[in-house]
Amino acid sequence: MYFGKVLGTTTEDNQVLIKYEQQEVIVQVITEEIVRLFVPCWMKEYESVAIEGEPAVPCDFDVIEQQGQVQIKTPAVILTLGDDFKFVFTDKYGDEILSSYDGDRKKYEALSEEDLGLVESEGHQMAFMQKEHVVQQLFKLNSEDRFYGMGDKTGFLNKRGYAYQNWNSDIPQIHHENMPALYKSIPFVIGKGPGYTYGLFFDNTFHSYMDMGKESSEYFFYGADGGNFDMYFISGEKIPDVIEHYTYLTGRAPLPQLWTLGYHQCRWGYDSAADIRDVAMKMRQHQIPCESVQYDIDYMDGYRVFTWNEEEYGKKGELISELEEKGFKAICIIDPGVKEDKGYFMYDQGIKNGYFAKDKDGNVYVNTVWPGKSVFPDFGREEVRQWWANNHLKLTDMGVKGIWNDMNEPASFNGPLPNDVQFSINDRLTTHEEAHNVYGHFMSMATYEGMAEITGKRPLVITRACYAGTQKYAAVWTGDNQSVWSHLQMLIPQICNLGMSGFTIAGTDIGGFGGDTNPELLVRWVQAATFCTFYRNHCAKGQLMQEPWQFGEKVLDIYRKYVELHYRFLPYIYDLLFESQITGLPVMRPLVLHYEDDENTFNLNNEFLVGENMLVAPIVEQGVTKRLVYLPAGNWINYWTKERITGNKHIIVDAPLDIMPIFIKEGSIIPMYEDVQYVGEKKYDKLKLLVAGDCAWGSHYQDNGEDFEYMDGQYNLYSFTYENGQLDTDMLHEGYEKYNSIEVELI
């Protein structure tokens, strides 16, 4: 894009229109900390998918024009724009945070046809293919810059030196650390350097690219194949500030029902009611706490959505009702593809009302997925979402409590959907090229709103594909991982980066979805996932069975120990999700989030915090029974040995197969519940407080764990202080039935 010289400005409300010779630029002051830099090179009146409502609030800012530059100053950030769209963001003191890069992209010499043929003849692929983008912006890269966020992209916590794409992709092959794209597109990154922190959200749903210094050590860049340049600069003194502001912008995950945070068992390959019943009964027999044995695609009649396979699973509702008496809640998978089948109610209704996507010639677009030839609802239209939402009544009438949305990239068996397939976004007709990355978002929205309306409970919606802002409607998991140690290792940076990107309810398939797990890998995986907010063991048809009793008594006992530990700490996890309503912070957090000036945390990939008060150091390598653990500043207490250790140092910790190192920060109070086989087995009327140290403080949130009455004040908020052997309790808010007893357990 060519801009030319600055010609002048016009200010109206919270917007500054900057006129260049060849282009317009709009600067919108959202809050003192959030400034939108918008170049309408495609569509000026663009309506965001990620951002709902009007986030801008009244705030003071100054516009200063001098010597061919425009300066926009809020109390927190200063943006200076010059000729040719050169810009710099500084803090309120004038210290530079981020600036445009003045040079051109580094050019790579293309291989000759002969060299390219030689490379390809031996089976190699080009590691780097340079491409100029319709929308493209380069940013100056400093030598100590680090990058976090971007959802669950593969690789390590710090994304410096990697290049990624935002194009929701169903890739069944093993995911390596340098995969360019997976199922989710969350174009948000947190930049961190010496003395500065910022966030960048690029609100563009087209296929986009984020190169974080792989191409050059002098710049990083953002590019997109279409749309506008629409960047939100988010300032903050610390990383938690940036997350708070970003989730203010795109929304925060609502409180889930308490049971949804428990343990779930699943397999693509539970092919009948007998399979589901057998797994459920063995869960109770082996006393492994469990909330659901989930229903994968085989429960449907010929993979037709919103139907039930009575031949293999029995009469509608009977199996679900039978297992519900034993505490199991039904969660069913739903895919977007609707079978092309005259006489099938979903197909007939969709055809009659024009609810399905069309090709460029106006014919209903058909591709192949699980049901065979299938058509795709146009979820970007409100009336289509309402139709889809209403059909969930067919499932809830059978007793279904949660919905698992899959294949919603959208995935297909006959190759990618063409870019010119006609979809909608916010009722505006567009093409698949723009709508692809938000297809799963709109499907999640429809599912959430339907389940909330029908049940009156907080919906459990789990989605594989999503966009920024989907956290308002759905939990996520990291998709079809594999039973390999490298995927266990990726669990920590993936969940931590998802959390910093707004997705506080997230998990991975314990043990790996594809491939065959083994006893040690399964044990270490269920340990590492203990504090995930979506806690599920899931594997694929044709692989080894992955239930914990498949691997002998030793594995079974250790597995049970960590599932029980997960349930014991449910009130602490729930407290952190309540906190997230206010701050946007996740449950699982990288150490750099709270110790961002400690260089030992900058690239720490194999341990994490749970809130601020617990540190977890899983074993993620085969055969390891001791590990190096970094403890940051403060005093820490080993949860298993009760040893008190002064932090700001590395220590060696014993970690035999049944131990995952856990440390509690001295001065904290952690709430715990009694052991149960499932949430709701008995009333949680007793609270136990794990008190770390002679003097400690903590808080705790309590509600009914089911519906939205907490929004009307029906909850309790406790404040606890422990000193001189005495526990003092203050009620910061009282609007719900209190516990019968509160006990102290010293550590």
N, C-alpha and C positions, 0 to 999 in steps of 0.2 A: 504493500500500500504506500502511495506517495502522499505526503501531507503538505509539504511546503512551509511557508512562513505563517506565524501567528498573525491573524488580522484583527482580532478583537474578541470580546466576551460579552455574554448576556447572562444575568443572574435572575433566577426566578425560584422562589421558595428555597428548596434545598439543592437545586441544580444550577450548575454553571455550564453554559454552552460556550465552547471555545471554537471559534471559526478559524480554520486554516485555509490556505489557498485551494487545496484540493479535497478537503475532508472536514467533517465536523467531529468534535469530541465532546462527550458529555461527562462531566464529573458530578457525581451525586454523593452528597454527604449523608450517609445512612445514620451513623451515630458519630460521636467524637472519635471513636476508634476505628470505624469502618468507612472506607471511601471507595466508591465504585468508579472505575475508569472504563468508560464505555465508548467504543467506536462502532457506530451503526453502519458498518460497511455492507450489511445485508438487509436488516430489518430494524427500523427505528423503534417501532412500538412492540417490542418483544416482551412476551409474558413468560416469566420464569416458571419452570416446573419445580425446581428445588425449593424456591422461596415462595411461601404462600402469604397472602395478605400484603400489607404495606409495612415493611420493617423500619422505614425511615422515621426518626423522631425529631422534633424541633431541637436544634442545637445551634450555637453561635459559631460562625466561621467568617473569616475575612478573605476577600479576593483582592489581590494586588497585581496590577499590570505595570511592568517597567522593563525597558530595554529588550523588547521582544520576548519577554517571558511572562507567564501567568503563575502566580503563587496563591495557593488555597490553604489557609491555615485554620485548623481546628485546635482546641486545647490540647489534643494528644498527638497530632500528626500534621506534617507540612508536606504538601505536594507542589513541586515546581515543574511546570511544563514549558518547553521551549520549541523552537522551530524543528520541523521534521519529526515531531512527536518524541523528542528527547525528554525524559522525565527522571525525577529523583524524588524518593520519599525519605524524609528525615523525621527524627523525633522532635518533640517540642523544644529541645535545646539546639536543634540544627545539626545533630550528628546523623550522618547518612545511614539509612537502613537498607534501601534497595534502589537501584537505578537501572535505566535502560543501558544496553550495551551499544556503543557507538559504531563498532565495526560490522563487517559482514560475516556470514557463516563461513566456517572453515570449509574449503573445497577439497574434495578427495578426487584423486586421479582415477578415472574409471578404468577397469581392467579391459585389455584388448579382448576381442572375441576369442583369440587363441588361448589366452590365459584363463578366461572365464570357462572355456570348454575343458581345460585341464583341471580346474578346480572342481567343476561339476562331474567330470568323468570318474573321479575318485569318491564321489558321494558327499562332498562337502557342500555346505550352504554358505552363502555370503553372510558374514556376521553383521555387516553394516551396509545399508542401502540408503543413501542420502536422498531426501525428497524435499522440495520446496512446497509450502502449504499456502492455501488461500488466505488463511489467517495465521500470522506468524509474528512472534515477539521474542527478542533476545534480551536477556538480563545479565548484568555484570556478575561474575562469579568470583567471590573472594576465596582465598586459599583455605580458610578454616570454616567455610560454610558447610552446614549439615542440613539434611532434609528428612522430615518425618511425615507420616500420614499416608495419603493416597489409597486408603482402604487396605484390602488384603492382597496387594500385589506380592508376588513371590520375592524371595531374597531376604536380605537382612533388614534390621530396624532402620538404619541410616541409608537412605536412597541415593546418596551422593555417588556419582559415577555410573549410575544405571539409566537406561532409557525405557520408557513404558508407553503403552498406547491405551486409550480409553475406547474400547469397543467390546461390548459384552460378548464373551466367547465361550462356547462349550467345547472344551478340549479334553477328550478322554485320556490322551496320552499322559505320561508322567510329567508333572510340573517341576521344572528345574528353576533354579534361583534367578535365571535371566529371562523367564517367560515375559514377553511384551504385554500380554493381556490375558485376563481371566474373565470371570463372570460378572464383575462389578466395575462400574465406572464412577469414580469419586475423585474428580479433578480438584482436589484440595491438598495443599502441601503446607507444612510448617517449616519455615526457614529459621535456622539458628546459627548465630555466629558470636564472636566475642563482643558482649555488651549490647546485643540486639536480638530481638525475636519478632517474627511477623508470620502472618498466614496469607496465602493466596488461594482464592477460589475462582476458577475459570468456569463460568456458567455458560457452557456451550455443549449441546447434546450430540453434535456431529462427532464423527471419528476424530479423535484428537491425540496429541502426542506431547509427552513431557520428557525432555532429555535433561537430566540433572547433572550435567557435566561429563557425560560419556563422550560426546562429540568433541568437546574442547574443554580445556582447563580454564579458559577465559570467560566463558558464558554458559548459562543454562537457557533453555528455550521452551516455549509453548507454541504449538501449532495445531491447526484444525483444518479439515477438508471443506468446511463450509461454515455458515453462521457469522456471528459477530465476534469482535474482540470484546469480551465482557468480563472484566477482572475486578474482583473485590479485594482490596488491600486491607488486611486486618492487623492492627497494631496491638501490642501488648507488652508489658514489661517482662512477663514470664509466659512459658508455654501454657499453663492453665488459663491465663487470661485470653490467649488466642483461641483456645478450644471453647471457652465460655462465649466469646463473641461470635465464633463461627456457628455454634449450635443455636445461639440466639437468632442468627440469620436463617439457617436451614431447618431448625426445629430440633427438639429433643425427644428421645425415645420415651413413650409413656410408661408408667409403672406397669409391670406385668402381673398376672395372677401368680401367687406364690408357688403353686404346684408346678407351673411351667418351668421353674428354675431347677426342678428336681431332675432325676436321672431318667433317660429314655433309651429304649432298646429297639433296634430296627434292623431289617435286612431286606434287600430286594431279593426275594426268594422265599418269603413266608407265603406259600402259595394257597393256603386254605385256612379255614377256621381251626382245623386241628393243629396246624403249625403255630398260629397265634396263641391258641389256648395252651399248648404245650410249653411255649416260652414263658408265658405269663405265670403258669403254675410253678415252673422251675425257679422263676425269680422269687416267688414267695417261699418255695421249699428251701432254697439256699439262702434265704433271708438277705437278699440283696435289695435294698430300697429301690423302688421303680414306680414311675408315674404312668408310663404308657409303653405298649408294644405297638409301634406305628404301622400303619397300613400303606404299603407301597403300591405300585400301579396295578398289581394283580387283583386287588379287591374290586376293581371296576368290571362291569360287564363289557368285555371286548374293548377295554381301555376308553370307554365312553365316559366323559366326565359327568359327575353328579348322578352316577348309577351305582348299583351294587351287584356283585356277582353271587347270586343266590345259589348257584350250582356248587360252588366251592366254599362259600363262606356262610351259607345258611340264610334263613329268612332275615330280611332287613331288620336291623336293630337288636336281634336276639343275642348275638355274640357280644355286641357292645354292651348291652344291658347286663349280661352274665358277668362280664369282666369288671364292669363298673362296681358291682357289689363287692368286689375284692380290691377296689381302689384304683383300677386302671382306667385312664381317660383315653378316649379314642382320638387319634390324630391321623388324618387322611391326606394323602398326596393329591394334588389337583394340577394338571397341566393345562396350558392355554389352548392346545390344539383340539378342535372339535371334529369328530369323525364325520366325513362326508357320507351321509347315510339318510336317505329320505325315509321319513317315519320316525326318526330319532328326534325327540322334542327339542333338544338344544340346536340341532342343525336346522330343523324346520322353522323354529322361532327366529333364529338368526338370519336365515335367508329371507323370510317374510318381511322382516323389519330393516333389512340392509345393515346388519350389525358387523359383518365380516369385512376384512381388508380386501381391496380389489387391486387387480393389476393395472398397468398403465392404459389398457384398453377398456377398463370399466367392468371387467369380469371378476367374479369372486376368485381370489388367489388361492390356489391349492398347492400344498406341499405334502410331504410324507413324514409323519412321526409315529408314535406308538400305535395309534388306532389304524394306521394305514393312511390313505388319502385324507387329509385334514385341512380345515380352514381356520383362520385366526381372527378372534374377536378384535375389534378396533377399540382397545381400552382407553384411548385418548379422548373418546367421546363420553360425556357424562351419562347419556342415556344407556350406552352399552355397559358402563360400569354398574349402573343401577340394576340393569337386567342380570348381570353376572352376580351381583351382590345378593339379589333376591333368591337366586337359585340355591344359595347355601342353606336355605330352609329345608331342602331335601335331605341334606346331611345332618343338620341339627335335629331334625325330627327323628333320625335314627340314633341320636345320642352323641354325635361327633362334637368334640370340644375344641379342636384345634385344626388349622389348615396349613399344609406344607405345599408351597408353590414351587414347582420345578419346571425345567425346560423353557423358562420364560425369558431367555436372552433376546429374541426367541430362537430356540434351537430347532433344527430340522434334519432329516436324514438324506435329503437330496441336495445337499450343498446350501450355502448361505442364501437367505432371501434376497432377491434383487433389490438394488437401491431404489428402484422406481416403483416398488409396490406402494399403494396408497394407504397411508395411515393418518391418524389425526393426533394433534397435540392441543389440549385445551379447546377442543371442538374446532380447531383450525386444520383444514385439510393440508397435509404435507406428504412427504415420502418416507419410506423406510430409512433412508439415509439420515434423516434428522430424528426419527422416532425410535430407532433401534435401541439406543441406550436407555430410554425411559419406558420401554414396553413393560418390563418387570415392575417398574415403579407404579405405573397406573394399574397393573393387575393387583399389586399389593394393596393399593389404595381401595380398590373395589372390594377386595376380600375383607380388609379391616373394617370398612364401614358397614358391610353386610353383616358380619359376625357381631359387631357392636350393637347394631340395630335389632337383630334377631334375638340375641341372648341377654343383652343388658350387662354382660360381663366384659372385662378387659380382654380383647381378642389375643389369641396366640396365632400369629401369622409368621411363617418361616419362609423366606424367599432365597433363591439362589442368585438371581440377577437383580440388580438395583442401580440406582443413581444417587447422587448426593440428595439428602432430604428424605430418602426412603425410611430412615430410622424412625420417622413419625408413625410408620405403619407396620413395620415388620422387623423380626429378628432375622439374623443371617447365619449361614455357615459357609465354610470356605470351599464347598463344592466337592467334586469327585477326586479326593486325594488318594494316595496310594500307601500300601503297607510297607513303607521304607523309612529308615531312620532319618533321612533328610527331610521328610515331610513332618515327622515329629518335631524336628528341630525348627521347622518353619512355623509351627503352631504359635510360638511365643511372639516373634515379630509380627506375624499376621494378625493375631488377636489384639496386640497392643496398638498397631497402626490402625486397625479398624476402630478401636476404641477412641483414639485421638481424632478419628474422622467422623465422630458422632454416633457410631454404632456400638452402643453399650451392651446390647444383648446379642452375643455372638459365640460361635463355637466351631469345632472341626469334628469330623467323623472319627471317633476314638477307634484306634486300631488300624485305621485306613479303610477306605471304601473299596478300592481295587487292589488286586494282588492278595497274597496270603500272609497274614500276620503270624507272629510266633509268640510264645509265652512271655519272653522278656520284653519284647516290643509292646505287647498289649498292656503289661503291667506298668511300664514306664509311661505309656500314653495316658492311661486312666489317671495316673498320678498327676501328670503335667496339666491335664484338663480339669483338675479338681475344682478350680475356682472359675471355670468358664460359666457364663450365664446361660448358655445353651449346651447341655451336657448329654451327648448322645453317642452311643456305640452303633455304627452302621456299616454294613458291608454289602458286597454285590453278589448276585447270583453267579454260581460257577466258581466262587472262591471258597476257601476254608470257612466253615462255620466259625463265628467270632464271639459267641456268648461266653462269658467267663468260665463256665463249668466245663468247657470243651478242652481245657488245658490242665486239668488235675487240681487236686486239693490245695496245693501251695498257691497257685495262681488265684484260685477262687477266694481263698482267705485274704490275700493281699488286696484283690479287687474289691471285695466287700469292705475292707477297712477304709479304703479311700472314698467309696461311694457314701459310706456312713459319715466320713469326715465332711464331705460336701454337704450333707444334710445337717450336720451339727452346726456348720457355719452359715446356714441359710439366712438367719436374721442379720448377720453382718453383710452378706451379699445384698440382701434386700435394703438394708440401710444405705448402702452405697448407691443403689439405684434410686432411692429417694433423694439422696444428695445430688444425683445427676439431673433431677428435675430442675435444680437451681443453678448448677454449675456446668452441666454438660459433660463432666468428667466420667470416665469409664470405671469399671470395677477392676479389671486387670490393666495395670499401668506400667510402662517402662520406667526404670529408675531415673532416666533423664528428665522425666516429667516433673519430679520433685527435687532432683539434685542436678539441675541443669548446668551448674558451674563446676561440677566435679567431672574432670576429664575421664575418669574411670567408667562413667555411665554413658558416654557419648555413643559408643558402639556395642553396648552390652546386650547380647542377643539371647543369652541362656538363663536369665533370671528375670523376675518381675515383682512388682508390688501389687498387693491387693488393698486398694485404698492407699492410705499413707502408713498404716500401722502393721502390715504384714509383709514379709519378704519371702518369696518362694523361689527355690533354686532346683528345678527338676533335673533329673538325669536324662539326657537326650542322646547318649552315645552308647553303643552296644558294649557290654562287658564292664562298664564303669561301676565301681563300688566306693570310690572316693572322688570328691570333686573340689575344685577351687571355687570359693564363694566370695564375692565382694560384698562387704557390709558398708554402707555409707555412714556418714556422720551420725552420732548418737549411740545409745546403748541398746543392744539387741539381746533377746533371750531365745535360746534354742527351744523350740516347742517340744521336742522329744526328750532332750536331756536336761532341760531347765538351766543350762549353763548361761551365765551372763557374759556378754562379750562387748567390748568397746569397739565401735565401728571406725570407719575411715581406713579400712585395711582389708586385705585378702586373707582368708583363712582356709584351711583344708578341713573338710567335713566328711565323716564316714557316711556312706549311703549304700548299705546293703540293699538287696532287691526290695525289701519291704519298707524302705525309708526314702521319702522325698524330703530333703531339708526344708524346714519352715522356721522362720524367725519372727518373733513378736517384738515390736518396738517398745522399749521401756517407757512407762508413763501412759500407756494406752489401756482401754477397756474394750474387750471384744465380746459382743453378745452371742450366746449359743443356745440351741434348742436341744431337747432330749431326742434320743434316737427314735425313729419311726420307720415303718416300711413304705409309707407314702404320706404325702401331705393330706391331712384330713383324717388319718387313721384315728387320731385322738386330738383333743383340743390342746393347742399350745397355750397352756395356762401357767407354765413355769418358765422363767427366764434365768439362764445361768450366765454370769459375767466372768469372763476370763480376765483377770487383773494382772497386769505386768508391772511389777515394781511396787515400792512402798507408797508412792504417791502416783495417782493415775486419774485420767478423766476420759469420759466418753459420752456418746449420745446414742439414742435408739429410737427408731420409728416403728409404730405398730398400727395396723388397720386390719380389716377383715380379709385382705389378700385376694379379693375376688372382683369387686365391682368398682363403680366410680364414686361411691359415697364419700370417699376421702376428700374429693374435691369440694364437698360441702362441709368440710370440717370434722368428719367422723374418723378421727385418728388421734393417736397419742404420740407425743414427742417428749422423751425422757432425757434428762441430763444427769449423769452420774459423776460423783467425785469420791475417790477413795483416798483416805489419809489417816494415818495413826490407827490402822486396823478398823476404821469405821467407814461404811458406805453411806453417803448422803444422796438422796434422790430428789430432784426437782422436776416438776411437770411444766415444760415449756408450752405445751398445748395438751388439753385433755378433752377428748371428744369420742372416746371409745372405751369399751370395757377393759379394765386394767388386769394385769397378771395377778394370779392368786399368790404367787411367791416369786421373789427374786433372790438368787443365791450367788455367792462369791466363790470363785475358784482361783486361788493364787497360783501364779507361775513365777 
